């Protein structure tokens, strides 16, 4: 997009204010429609990268610009091909002697004239923008690879703060985003161009995809004007193509810094049986009941998620005292099934920080990408156990929404700045954008930041004066309440009768919807009636899902004949000395303080979130005043009665329409 500006002489000037990403989007559309030779995004990107190398050469060598601006298109395109011939000599590790620019003269000139931005501007990564537009728009979900957003990469690099001269590796480098960010981190600190080129020789990458490994080499070279060591290989088996072992330069324990976003996914086969033998985390682990520590057995599992193996590989790559920054699924740092992995991490390294990312971070479009919730994990490898403080933060905004549309909110720069304050031992005002907890206070090897919400602690302290704060599990133990979960009937049962099958979406505003989406037969109802034992006064609460977890409804006289699904808890209040009634508990469970706890306790299970056994950890604030308890219960009773009356009138009206009387 061009905008008019006025010069000091009053002459109108036309200034290009498009971002590099906007330019690349326009070029992609132009090349796909005009260039005869290829339409695949990777082929188009190859040609654009050649043009970017030519542009870099011209920027570095101002005297070479004399060939630009020629009126004759053929002459100008010849000039660019001559520039590329020089590039082939300087970057023979990237381009062979036979490599040529394949674009025809008019197309080549069009592309070069469109590249109006400066490649030497350290505040931008135009190569990363080009990759995202041409190749990163389609996530490599089948192999667990997703384009890592630039702001998340930069935040992790800023927190780790790699220094020129340090040996730095990304063992799953993709298109080189982390290595490029390191180069730009140095450039932003005014590292001289000659030093930047020299420091790039200490940048290492391993990538299984041959195309991406080549792209990573180009990426780093364009930004540093130097030569990195990126190879096509497998960092788990530590071999290159044709089973050739990675060279001495990739020796385990020789790196100062590891920065990576490894592939993740429970269904990905990341290593063969021979490779799995090398990993402790590939074994079955069991908890020692006496010590409560996790111990590896001799049994090798047949399949292990790649993110688990990469944790061990990254720890083995870095030297003692070295630093690690990793993007990992929150489930690995939170779920019960991965507690042994967190314990393994904590025995090998001190946890410096954990930063929770929004679920929208890896969304590339409305349907593209993944909503998997991730965390940035910051470690220092250390065999000696440290009981220092762990920095934690939970980002709400990441610069784009769940449809990948840019928004003016991004918490990552603030969180990065807060982490730097924490490292310098400066005082932090605790908030979700930065707080510290003692390493010794980490519960059950759960490392996700939202589990330790600092705002909840201060709210609970205020409530303690007027409320009894009782754990849900304690109420279960003393039999003040009991809890059950429902059953699944299968899709074939839907529509077989008129008995409501209550699903999570059928609970709303404390009531069960009058017209549930699915109904089942009387026979199915009778087969489950005794097991479910639904009674008036029971509370149904959503257990599994995404946004509905914690939603509550109360069973009334009109809801006796229902079956509720397995993703719902049934909570029953028994006679007790605490003054707790179903109506009072319904209000408490729906209160903001409990709902906030539920959000912090839920975890990812398979493809959905769940509260699971963590419901027992919820602190239930019961008012100490009996008058207050009675007042709240009566309010709820009135709300329910009014709604039930309206609901039954609604049902009656619908039936009357079909009445023949």
C-alpha positions as CSV (number, residue, x, y, z in Angstrom):
1,X,0.0,0.0,0.0
2,X,1.4,3.4,-1.0
3,X,0.6,6.7,0.7
4,X,1.2,10.3,-0.4
5,X,3.5,12.4,1.6
6,X,4.7,16.0,0.9
7,X,8.4,16.9,0.7
8,X,9.9,20.1,2.0
9,X,9.7,21.5,-1.5
10,X,6.0,20.9,-1.6
11,X,6.4,18.0,-4.1
12,X,4.1,15.0,-3.6
13,X,6.0,11.8,-2.8
14,X,4.7,8.2,-3.0
15,X,6.0,6.2,0.0
16,X,5.5,2.4,0.4
17,X,4.2,1.6,3.9
18,X,3.5,-2.1,3.4
19,X,4.9,-4.6,5.8
20,X,7.2,-7.3,4.4
21,X,4.4,-9.9,5.2
22,X,1.9,-7.8,3.1
23,X,4.5,-7.6,0.3
24,X,5.0,-11.4,0.3
25,X,1.2,-12.0,0.3
26,X,1.0,-9.9,-2.9
27,X,4.0,-11.6,-4.4
28,X,2.6,-15.1,-3.7
29,X,-0.6,-14.2,-5.5
30,X,1.3,-12.6,-8.4
31,X,3.7,-15.6,-8.8
32,X,0.9,-18.2,-8.6
33,X,-1.0,-16.5,-11.3
34,X,1.8,-15.1,-13.6
35,X,4.9,-17.3,-13.4
36,X,4.8,-20.2,-15.8
37,X,6.9,-23.0,-14.3
38,X,5.5,-23.7,-10.8
39,X,2.6,-23.0,-8.6
40,X,3.6,-24.9,-5.4
41,X,4.4,-22.7,-2.5
42,X,7.8,-24.2,-1.8
43,X,8.9,-23.6,-5.4
44,X,7.7,-20.0,-5.3
45,X,9.4,-19.5,-2.0
46,X,12.7,-20.8,-3.4
47,X,12.7,-18.1,-6.1
48,X,11.8,-15.4,-3.6
49,X,14.6,-16.4,-1.4
50,X,17.1,-16.2,-4.3
51,X,15.8,-12.6,-4.9
52,X,16.2,-11.8,-1.2
53,X,19.9,-12.9,-1.4
54,X,20.4,-10.6,-4.4
55,X,18.8,-7.8,-2.4
56,X,21.0,-8.5,0.6
57,X,24.1,-8.4,-1.6
58,X,23.1,-5.1,-3.1
59,X,22.5,-3.6,0.4
60,X,25.9,-4.8,1.6
61,X,27.6,-3.6,-1.6
62,X,26.2,-0.1,-2.5
63,X,28.6,0.2,-5.4
64,X,26.8,-2.8,-7.1
65,X,23.5,-0.8,-7.3
66,X,24.5,0.8,-10.6
67,X,22.6,-1.9,-12.5
68,X,19.3,-1.1,-10.8
69,X,16.7,1.1,-12.4
70,X,17.6,0.1,-15.9
71,X,14.8,0.9,-18.4
72,X,15.3,-2.3,-20.2
73,X,13.7,-5.3,-18.3
74,X,16.1,-7.8,-19.9
75,X,19.2,-5.8,-18.9
76,X,17.9,-5.4,-15.4
77,X,17.1,-9.1,-15.0
78,X,20.6,-9.9,-16.4
79,X,22.1,-7.7,-13.7
80,X,20.3,-9.6,-11.0
81,X,21.4,-13.0,-12.5
82,X,25.0,-11.7,-12.4
83,X,24.6,-10.8,-8.7
84,X,23.3,-14.3,-8.0
85,X,26.3,-15.8,-9.7
86,X,28.5,-14.0,-7.1
87,X,26.2,-15.3,-4.3
88,X,26.6,-18.9,-5.5
89,X,30.4,-18.5,-4.9
90,X,30.0,-16.9,-1.5
91,X,27.3,-19.4,-0.3
92,X,28.4,-22.6,-2.0
93,X,27.1,-24.5,1.0
94,X,23.6,-23.4,0.1
95,X,23.6,-23.0,-3.7
96,X,25.4,-25.3,-6.2
97,X,27.1,-24.1,-9.4
98,X,24.1,-25.3,-11.4
99,X,21.6,-23.3,-9.4
100,X,20.0,-20.5,-11.4
101,X,17.1,-18.0,-10.9
102,X,14.2,-19.7,-12.7
103,X,12.0,-16.6,-13.0
104,X,11.5,-15.1,-16.4
105,X,12.9,-11.5,-16.9
106,X,9.6,-9.6,-16.3
107,X,8.7,-11.7,-13.3
108,X,12.2,-11.4,-11.8
109,X,12.2,-7.6,-12.2
110,X,8.7,-7.4,-10.7
111,X,9.8,-9.3,-7.6
112,X,13.0,-7.3,-7.1
113,X,11.2,-4.0,-7.4
114,X,8.5,-5.2,-4.9
115,X,11.1,-5.9,-2.2
116,X,11.3,-2.3,-1.0
117,X,12.1,-3.0,2.7
118,X,15.6,-3.2,4.2
119,X,16.9,-6.6,5.0
120,X,19.5,-5.2,7.3
121,X,16.8,-3.9,9.6
122,X,17.3,-5.9,12.8
123,X,13.8,-5.2,14.1
124,X,12.3,-7.4,11.4
125,X,12.6,-11.0,10.1
126,X,11.4,-10.8,6.5
127,X,12.7,-14.3,5.8
128,X,10.5,-15.6,8.6
129,X,7.6,-13.6,7.2
130,X,8.2,-15.1,3.7
131,X,8.2,-18.6,5.1
132,X,5.0,-18.0,7.1
133,X,3.2,-16.7,4.0
134,X,4.5,-19.2,1.4
135,X,4.9,-22.4,3.5
136,X,3.9,-21.8,7.1
137,X,0.3,-21.2,6.4
138,X,-0.3,-24.9,6.1
139,X,0.6,-26.6,9.4
140,X,2.6,-29.8,9.3
141,X,0.1,-31.4,11.8
142,X,0.7,-34.9,10.6
143,X,4.3,-34.7,11.9
144,X,3.5,-32.5,14.9
145,X,5.2,-29.4,13.3
146,X,3.6,-26.0,13.5
147,X,5.0,-22.6,12.6
148,X,6.1,-21.0,15.9
149,X,4.8,-17.4,16.1
150,X,7.6,-14.8,16.0
151,X,6.7,-13.1,19.2
152,X,6.8,-16.4,21.2
153,X,10.2,-17.3,19.6
154,X,11.5,-13.8,20.5
155,X,10.2,-14.0,24.1
156,X,12.0,-17.3,24.7
157,X,15.2,-16.0,23.1
158,X,15.1,-12.8,25.2
159,X,14.6,-14.8,28.4
160,X,17.4,-17.2,27.7
161,X,19.6,-14.3,26.4
162,X,22.2,-16.2,24.4
163,X,25.6,-14.6,24.0
164,X,27.8,-14.3,20.9
165,X,30.5,-17.0,21.1
166,X,28.2,-19.5,22.9
167,X,27.4,-22.8,21.1
168,X,23.7,-22.7,20.4
169,X,21.5,-25.5,19.0
170,X,18.0,-26.1,17.9
171,X,17.6,-29.9,17.6
172,X,14.2,-29.5,15.7
173,X,15.0,-26.3,13.9
174,X,12.3,-26.3,11.1
175,X,12.9,-23.2,9.0
176,X,15.4,-21.8,11.5
177,X,13.1,-19.5,13.4
178,X,14.9,-19.7,16.7
179,X,18.4,-19.5,15.2
180,X,17.3,-16.4,13.2
181,X,15.8,-14.9,16.4
182,X,19.2,-15.4,18.2
183,X,20.9,-13.5,15.3
184,X,18.5,-10.6,15.5
185,X,18.7,-10.6,19.3
186,X,22.5,-10.0,18.9
187,X,21.9,-7.4,16.2
188,X,19.5,-5.5,18.5
189,X,22.3,-5.4,21.1
190,X,24.5,-3.6,18.5
191,X,26.8,-6.6,17.8
192,X,29.0,-5.5,14.8
193,X,28.2,-7.1,11.5
194,X,31.6,-8.8,11.3
195,X,31.1,-10.2,14.8
196,X,27.6,-11.4,13.8
197,X,28.9,-13.3,10.8
198,X,31.6,-14.9,13.0
199,X,29.1,-15.8,15.8
200,X,26.8,-17.5,13.3
201,X,29.4,-20.3,13.0
202,X,28.3,-21.3,16.5
203,X,24.7,-21.6,15.5
204,X,23.7,-25.3,15.0
205,X,20.5,-26.9,13.8
206,X,19.1,-30.4,13.1
207,X,16.0,-30.9,11.0
208,X,14.6,-34.1,9.6
209,X,13.0,-32.4,6.6
210,X,15.6,-31.8,3.9
211,X,13.8,-28.8,2.4
212,X,13.4,-27.1,5.8
213,X,17.0,-27.7,6.8
214,X,18.1,-26.0,3.6
215,X,15.7,-23.2,4.3
216,X,17.1,-22.8,7.8
217,X,20.6,-22.4,6.4
218,X,19.3,-19.7,4.0
219,X,17.4,-18.0,6.8
220,X,20.4,-17.6,9.1
221,X,22.8,-16.7,6.3
222,X,20.5,-13.9,5.1
223,X,20.4,-12.4,8.6
224,X,24.0,-12.9,9.7
225,X,25.8,-12.8,6.3
226,X,27.7,-15.8,7.7
227,X,27.4,-19.6,7.7
228,X,25.6,-21.7,10.3
229,X,25.8,-25.5,10.8
230,X,22.4,-26.8,10.0
231,X,22.1,-30.4,8.9
232,X,19.3,-32.7,7.8
233,X,19.2,-35.4,10.4
234,X,17.4,-37.0,13.3
235,X,18.4,-35.5,16.7
236,X,16.8,-38.5,18.6
237,X,18.8,-41.1,16.9
238,X,21.7,-38.6,16.3
239,X,22.2,-39.7,12.7
240,X,22.0,-38.0,9.3
241,X,20.8,-39.4,6.0
242,X,21.9,-43.0,5.2
243,X,22.4,-43.6,8.9
244,X,25.6,-41.6,9.0
245,X,26.3,-40.4,12.6
246,X,26.2,-36.7,13.3
247,X,29.8,-35.3,13.5
248,X,31.8,-34.3,16.5
249,X,30.5,-30.8,16.2
250,X,27.1,-32.1,17.5
251,X,28.7,-33.9,20.5
252,X,26.2,-34.3,23.4
253,X,27.0,-32.1,26.4
254,X,28.9,-29.6,24.3
255,X,26.3,-26.8,23.9
256,X,25.8,-23.7,26.0
257,X,22.2,-23.1,24.9
258,X,19.3,-25.2,23.6
259,X,16.4,-23.4,22.1
260,X,13.6,-25.4,20.4
261,X,10.0,-26.2,19.7
262,X,10.0,-29.9,19.3
263,X,7.2,-31.8,17.5
264,X,4.5,-33.0,19.8
265,X,1.6,-35.4,19.5
266,X,0.7,-38.7,21.2
267,X,0.2,-40.6,17.9
268,X,3.5,-39.7,16.3
269,X,6.0,-42.5,16.1
270,X,9.2,-40.5,16.8
271,X,11.7,-43.3,17.2
272,X,12.3,-47.0,16.4
273,X,12.9,-49.7,19.0
274,X,16.7,-49.3,18.8
275,X,16.6,-45.6,19.4
276,X,14.2,-45.9,22.3
277,X,16.8,-48.1,24.1
278,X,18.9,-44.9,24.5
279,X,16.3,-43.0,26.5
280,X,15.4,-43.3,30.2
281,X,12.1,-41.6,29.5
282,X,11.3,-44.3,27.0
283,X,10.9,-46.8,29.9
284,X,7.9,-47.5,32.0
285,X,8.1,-45.5,35.2
286,X,6.5,-46.3,38.6
287,X,6.2,-44.3,41.7
288,X,7.9,-45.7,44.8
289,X,5.2,-45.6,47.5
290,X,7.8,-45.3,50.3
291,X,9.7,-42.3,48.9
292,X,6.9,-41.0,46.6
293,X,9.6,-40.6,43.9
294,X,9.3,-41.9,40.3
295,X,11.7,-44.7,39.2
296,X,12.4,-46.1,35.8
297,X,11.8,-49.8,35.3
298,X,13.6,-52.0,32.7
299,X,10.6,-52.2,30.5
300,X,10.9,-50.2,27.2
301,X,7.6,-48.7,26.0
302,X,6.7,-49.4,22.3
303,X,5.7,-45.8,21.6
304,X,6.6,-42.6,23.4
305,X,5.4,-39.1,22.5
306,X,8.2,-37.1,20.7
307,X,7.9,-34.2,23.2
308,X,8.9,-36.6,26.0
309,X,12.0,-37.9,24.1
310,X,13.0,-34.4,23.1
311,X,13.0,-33.3,26.7
312,X,15.7,-35.9,27.5
313,X,17.6,-35.2,24.3
314,X,17.8,-31.5,24.9
315,X,19.0,-32.0,28.5
316,X,21.7,-34.4,27.2
317,X,22.9,-31.8,24.6
318,X,23.6,-28.9,26.9
319,X,26.6,-28.7,29.2
320,X,26.4,-28.5,33.0
321,X,25.4,-24.9,33.7
322,X,24.0,-24.4,30.2
323,X,20.5,-23.0,29.5
324,X,17.5,-24.5,27.8
325,X,14.4,-22.8,26.4
326,X,11.7,-25.1,25.1
327,X,8.1,-24.8,23.8
328,X,6.2,-27.7,25.3
329,X,2.5,-28.8,25.6
330,X,1.1,-27.7,28.9
331,X,-0.2,-31.3,29.4
332,X,3.4,-32.5,29.7
333,X,4.0,-30.1,32.6
334,X,0.6,-30.6,34.2
335,X,-1.0,-34.1,33.6
336,X,-0.7,-36.9,36.1
337,X,0.5,-39.2,33.3
338,X,3.7,-37.1,32.8
339,X,4.6,-36.5,36.5
340,X,7.7,-38.7,36.0
341,X,8.8,-36.5,33.1
342,X,8.7,-33.3,35.3
343,X,10.5,-35.1,38.1
344,X,13.2,-36.2,35.6
345,X,13.5,-32.5,34.5
346,X,13.8,-31.3,38.1
347,X,16.6,-33.9,38.9
348,X,18.6,-32.8,35.9
349,X,18.0,-29.0,35.9
350,X,16.7,-26.1,37.9
351,X,13.5,-24.6,36.7
352,X,14.0,-20.9,36.1
353,X,10.7,-20.1,34.6
354,X,7.4,-21.3,33.1
355,X,5.3,-19.1,30.9
356,X,1.8,-20.2,29.9
357,X,0.7,-19.4,26.4
358,X,-2.9,-18.7,25.2
359,X,-4.6,-21.6,23.3
360,X,-4.7,-19.3,20.2
361,X,-0.9,-19.2,20.0
362,X,-0.6,-21.9,17.3
363,X,-3.8,-21.1,15.4
364,X,-2.9,-20.1,11.8
365,X,-6.5,-19.6,10.6
366,X,-10.0,-20.5,11.6
367,X,-9.4,-24.2,10.9
368,X,-5.6,-24.3,10.5
369,X,-3.1,-24.9,13.2
370,X,-3.8,-26.3,16.6
371,X,-5.5,-25.0,19.8
372,X,-3.1,-27.1,21.9
373,X,-2.1,-25.0,25.0
374,X,1.6,-24.7,25.4
375,X,4.2,-23.3,27.8
376,X,7.7,-21.8,27.5
377,X,10.0,-23.7,29.8
378,X,13.2,-22.1,31.0
379,X,15.9,-24.3,32.6
380,X,19.5,-24.3,33.7
381,X,21.1,-27.7,33.7
382,X,22.4,-28.5,37.2
383,X,22.9,-31.8,39.0
384,X,22.8,-30.1,42.4
385,X,19.2,-29.5,43.5
386,X,18.3,-25.9,44.0
387,X,15.4,-24.6,46.1
388,X,15.3,-21.1,44.6
389,X,12.3,-19.3,43.2
390,X,10.6,-20.2,39.9
391,X,9.3,-17.4,37.8
392,X,5.8,-18.0,36.4
393,X,3.4,-16.1,34.2
394,X,0.2,-16.7,32.2
395,X,-0.3,-14.8,29.0
396,X,-3.9,-14.0,28.1
397,X,-3.0,-12.3,24.7
398,X,-0.4,-13.2,22.1
399,X,-1.0,-10.6,19.4
400,X,-3.6,-12.6,17.4
401,X,-7.0,-14.2,18.1
402,X,-8.2,-17.8,17.7
403,X,-8.7,-17.2,13.9
404,X,-5.1,-15.9,13.6
405,X,-6.3,-12.3,13.1
406,X,-3.9,-9.7,14.4
407,X,-5.1,-7.9,17.6
408,X,-3.5,-5.0,19.5
409,X,-2.9,-7.0,22.6
410,X,0.3,-9.0,23.4
411,X,1.4,-9.9,26.9
412,X,4.7,-11.5,25.9
413,X,6.9,-8.4,25.9
414,X,5.7,-7.5,29.4
415,X,6.2,-11.0,30.6
416,X,9.7,-11.1,29.1
417,X,10.6,-7.8,30.8
418,X,9.2,-9.2,34.1
419,X,11.4,-12.3,33.8
420,X,14.5,-10.1,33.3
421,X,13.5,-8.2,36.5
422,X,13.2,-11.5,38.3
423,X,16.7,-12.6,37.1
424,X,18.1,-9.4,38.4
425,X,16.3,-10.0,41.7
426,X,14.2,-6.9,41.4
427,X,10.9,-6.7,43.1
428,X,7.9,-7.9,41.2
429,X,4.3,-6.9,41.9
430,X,2.7,-10.4,41.7
431,X,0.2,-10.7,38.8
432,X,-0.6,-13.2,36.1
433,X,2.1,-11.5,34.0
434,X,4.8,-12.3,36.5
435,X,5.1,-13.9,39.9
436,X,7.6,-16.1,41.7
437,X,7.0,-19.2,43.8
438,X,9.5,-21.3,45.8
439,X,10.6,-24.4,44.0
440,X,9.9,-26.4,47.1
441,X,6.2,-25.3,47.0
442,X,5.6,-26.9,43.6
443,X,2.8,-29.4,44.2
444,X,2.8,-32.9,42.7
445,X,5.2,-32.0,39.9
446,X,2.7,-29.7,38.3
447,X,4.5,-26.8,36.6
448,X,1.8,-25.0,34.6
449,X,1.5,-21.4,35.9
450,X,-2.3,-21.1,36.0
451,X,-2.2,-23.8,38.7
452,X,-0.5,-21.3,41.0
453,X,-2.7,-18.2,40.3
454,X,-1.4,-15.4,42.6
455,X,-4.7,-13.5,42.5
456,X,-6.5,-16.5,44.0
457,X,-4.2,-16.5,47.0
458,X,-4.9,-12.9,47.9
459,X,-8.7,-13.4,47.4
460,X,-8.7,-16.4,49.6
461,X,-6.9,-14.6,52.4
462,X,-9.6,-11.9,52.4
463,X,-12.4,-14.6,52.4
464,X,-10.8,-16.5,55.3
465,X,-12.1,-13.8,57.7
466,X,-15.8,-14.4,56.9
467,X,-15.8,-17.9,55.4
468,X,-14.6,-21.4,56.3
469,X,-12.3,-22.5,53.5
470,X,-12.8,-26.3,53.1
471,X,-11.3,-28.5,50.4
472,X,-13.8,-30.3,48.3
473,X,-11.9,-33.5,49.1
474,X,-12.4,-32.9,52.8
475,X,-16.1,-32.6,52.4
476,X,-16.1,-35.9,50.6
477,X,-14.0,-37.6,53.3
478,X,-16.4,-36.4,56.0
479,X,-19.4,-37.5,53.9
480,X,-20.9,-34.1,53.8
481,X,-21.1,-34.6,50.1
482,X,-20.7,-37.5,47.6
483,X,-19.8,-37.5,44.0
484,X,-20.4,-39.7,40.9
485,X,-20.0,-39.5,37.2
486,X,-22.5,-40.6,34.5
487,X,-22.5,-43.0,31.5
488,X,-22.3,-43.0,27.8
489,X,-25.1,-44.6,25.7
490,X,-23.6,-44.3,22.2
491,X,-24.9,-42.3,19.2
492,X,-27.1,-45.2,18.1
493,X,-29.3,-44.6,21.2
494,X,-30.0,-41.0,20.2
495,X,-33.6,-40.5,19.1
496,X,-34.8,-43.9,20.3
497,X,-37.3,-42.4,22.8
498,X,-38.3,-39.4,24.9
499,X,-36.1,-39.7,28.0
500,X,-33.6,-36.8,28.1
501,X,-30.0,-37.8,27.7
502,X,-28.3,-34.8,29.5
503,X,-25.0,-33.7,27.9
504,X,-22.7,-30.9,29.0
505,X,-24.4,-28.5,26.6
506,X,-27.7,-29.2,28.2
507,X,-26.7,-27.5,31.5
508,X,-27.2,-23.7,31.6
509,X,-28.1,-21.1,34.2
510,X,-28.5,-23.6,37.0
511,X,-31.1,-25.7,35.1
512,X,-31.4,-28.6,32.7
513,X,-32.6,-27.4,29.4
514,X,-36.3,-28.1,28.6
515,X,-35.5,-29.5,25.2
516,X,-32.2,-31.5,25.4
517,X,-30.6,-32.2,22.1
518,X,-30.8,-36.0,22.4
519,X,-33.4,-38.4,24.0
520,X,-33.2,-42.1,24.6
521,X,-35.6,-45.0,25.0
522,X,-37.3,-46.1,28.2
523,X,-35.4,-49.4,28.1
524,X,-32.0,-47.7,28.1
525,X,-33.2,-45.4,30.9
526,X,-34.4,-48.4,33.1
527,X,-31.0,-50.2,32.5
528,X,-29.1,-47.2,34.0
529,X,-31.6,-45.7,36.4
530,X,-30.4,-47.7,39.4
531,X,-26.7,-46.9,38.7
532,X,-27.3,-43.2,38.2
533,X,-29.8,-42.8,41.1
534,X,-30.7,-39.2,40.2
535,X,-32.7,-37.4,42.9
536,X,-34.1,-33.9,43.3
537,X,-31.5,-31.6,44.9
538,X,-28.5,-33.3,43.1
539,X,-26.1,-30.9,41.4
540,X,-24.9,-31.7,38.0
541,X,-21.5,-30.1,37.1
542,X,-19.6,-30.2,33.8
543,X,-16.4,-32.2,34.3
544,X,-14.8,-32.4,30.8
545,X,-14.9,-30.0,27.8
546,X,-13.3,-26.7,27.0
547,X,-15.4,-23.6,28.0
548,X,-18.2,-25.4,29.9
549,X,-16.2,-27.0,32.7
550,X,-17.7,-25.9,36.0
551,X,-21.2,-25.1,34.6
552,X,-23.8,-26.3,37.1
553,X,-27.5,-27.2,37.3
554,X,-29.7,-28.6,40.0
555,X,-32.1,-31.6,39.6
556,X,-35.7,-30.8,40.3
557,X,-38.9,-32.9,40.7
558,X,-39.4,-32.6,37.0
559,X,-36.0,-34.1,36.1
560,X,-36.3,-37.5,37.8
561,X,-36.3,-39.3,34.5
562,X,-33.0,-38.4,32.9
563,X,-29.7,-40.1,32.2
564,X,-26.6,-37.9,32.3
565,X,-23.3,-38.5,30.4
566,X,-19.9,-39.4,31.7
567,X,-18.5,-35.9,31.3
568,X,-20.7,-34.7,34.1
569,X,-20.3,-35.0,37.9
570,X,-23.3,-35.6,40.1
571,X,-22.8,-34.0,43.5
572,X,-25.2,-34.8,46.4
573,X,-25.3,-33.0,49.7
574,X,-26.0,-35.1,52.8
575,X,-27.0,-34.1,56.3
576,X,-24.1,-32.2,57.8
577,X,-23.0,-29.9,60.6
578,X,-21.6,-27.2,58.2
579,X,-25.0,-25.8,57.3
580,X,-24.4,-26.8,53.7
581,X,-27.5,-27.3,51.5
582,X,-27.8,-28.1,47.8
583,X,-28.9,-24.6,47.1
584,X,-26.0,-23.0,49.0
585,X,-23.5,-25.4,47.4
586,X,-24.9,-24.5,43.9
587,X,-24.3,-20.8,44.6
588,X,-20.8,-21.5,46.0
589,X,-19.7,-23.7,43.0
590,X,-21.0,-21.0,40.6
591,X,-19.2,-18.2,42.4
592,X,-16.3,-16.4,40.7
593,X,-13.7,-17.6,43.3
594,X,-14.6,-21.3,42.7
595,X,-14.9,-20.8,38.9
596,X,-11.5,-19.2,38.9
597,X,-10.1,-22.2,40.8
598,X,-11.7,-24.6,38.3
599,X,-10.0,-22.8,35.4
600,X,-6.6,-23.0,37.1
601,X,-7.0,-26.7,38.0
602,X,-8.3,-28.1,34.7
603,X,-5.9,-29.9,32.5
604,X,-5.7,-31.3,29.0
605,X,-6.7,-35.0,28.7
606,X,-6.4,-36.5,25.2
607,X,-8.1,-33.8,23.0
608,X,-10.3,-32.1,25.7
609,X,-9.8,-30.4,29.0
610,X,-10.9,-32.0,32.3
611,X,-11.1,-31.1,35.9
612,X,-10.9,-34.8,36.9
613,X,-9.6,-35.7,40.4
614,X,-8.5,-32.1,40.9
615,X,-12.1,-31.2,41.9
616,X,-10.9,-32.5,45.3
617,X,-8.4,-29.6,45.5
618,X,-11.0,-26.9,45.2
619,X,-11.4,-24.7,48.2
620,X,-15.1,-24.3,49.0
621,X,-15.8,-21.0,50.8
622,X,-18.7,-21.6,53.2
623,X,-20.0,-18.4,55.0
624,X,-19.5,-18.6,58.7
625,X,-22.8,-16.7,59.3
626,X,-25.8,-19.0,59.4
627,X,-28.0,-16.0,58.5
628,X,-25.8,-15.5,55.4
629,X,-26.0,-19.2,54.5
630,X,-29.8,-19.2,54.8
631,X,-30.2,-16.0,52.8
632,X,-28.1,-17.3,49.9
633,X,-29.9,-20.7,49.9
634,X,-33.3,-18.9,49.8
635,X,-32.2,-16.7,46.9
636,X,-31.2,-19.7,44.9
637,X,-34.4,-21.6,45.8
638,X,-36.5,-18.6,44.6
639,X,-34.5,-18.4,41.3
640,X,-34.9,-22.2,40.7
641,X,-38.6,-22.2,41.5
642,X,-39.2,-19.2,39.1
643,X,-37.3,-20.8,36.3
644,X,-38.8,-24.2,36.7
645,X,-42.3,-22.7,36.6
646,X,-41.4,-20.8,33.4
647,X,-39.8,-24.0,31.9
648,X,-42.9,-26.1,32.6
649,X,-45.2,-23.5,31.2
650,X,-42.9,-23.5,28.1
651,X,-43.3,-27.3,27.8
652,X,-47.0,-27.1,28.3
653,X,-47.4,-24.5,25.6
654,X,-45.5,-26.7,23.1
655,X,-47.7,-29.7,23.9
656,X,-50.9,-27.6,23.6
657,X,-50.0,-26.8,20.0
658,X,-50.4,-30.5,19.2
659,X,-53.6,-31.0,21.3
660,X,-56.7,-32.0,19.4
661,X,-59.1,-31.0,22.3
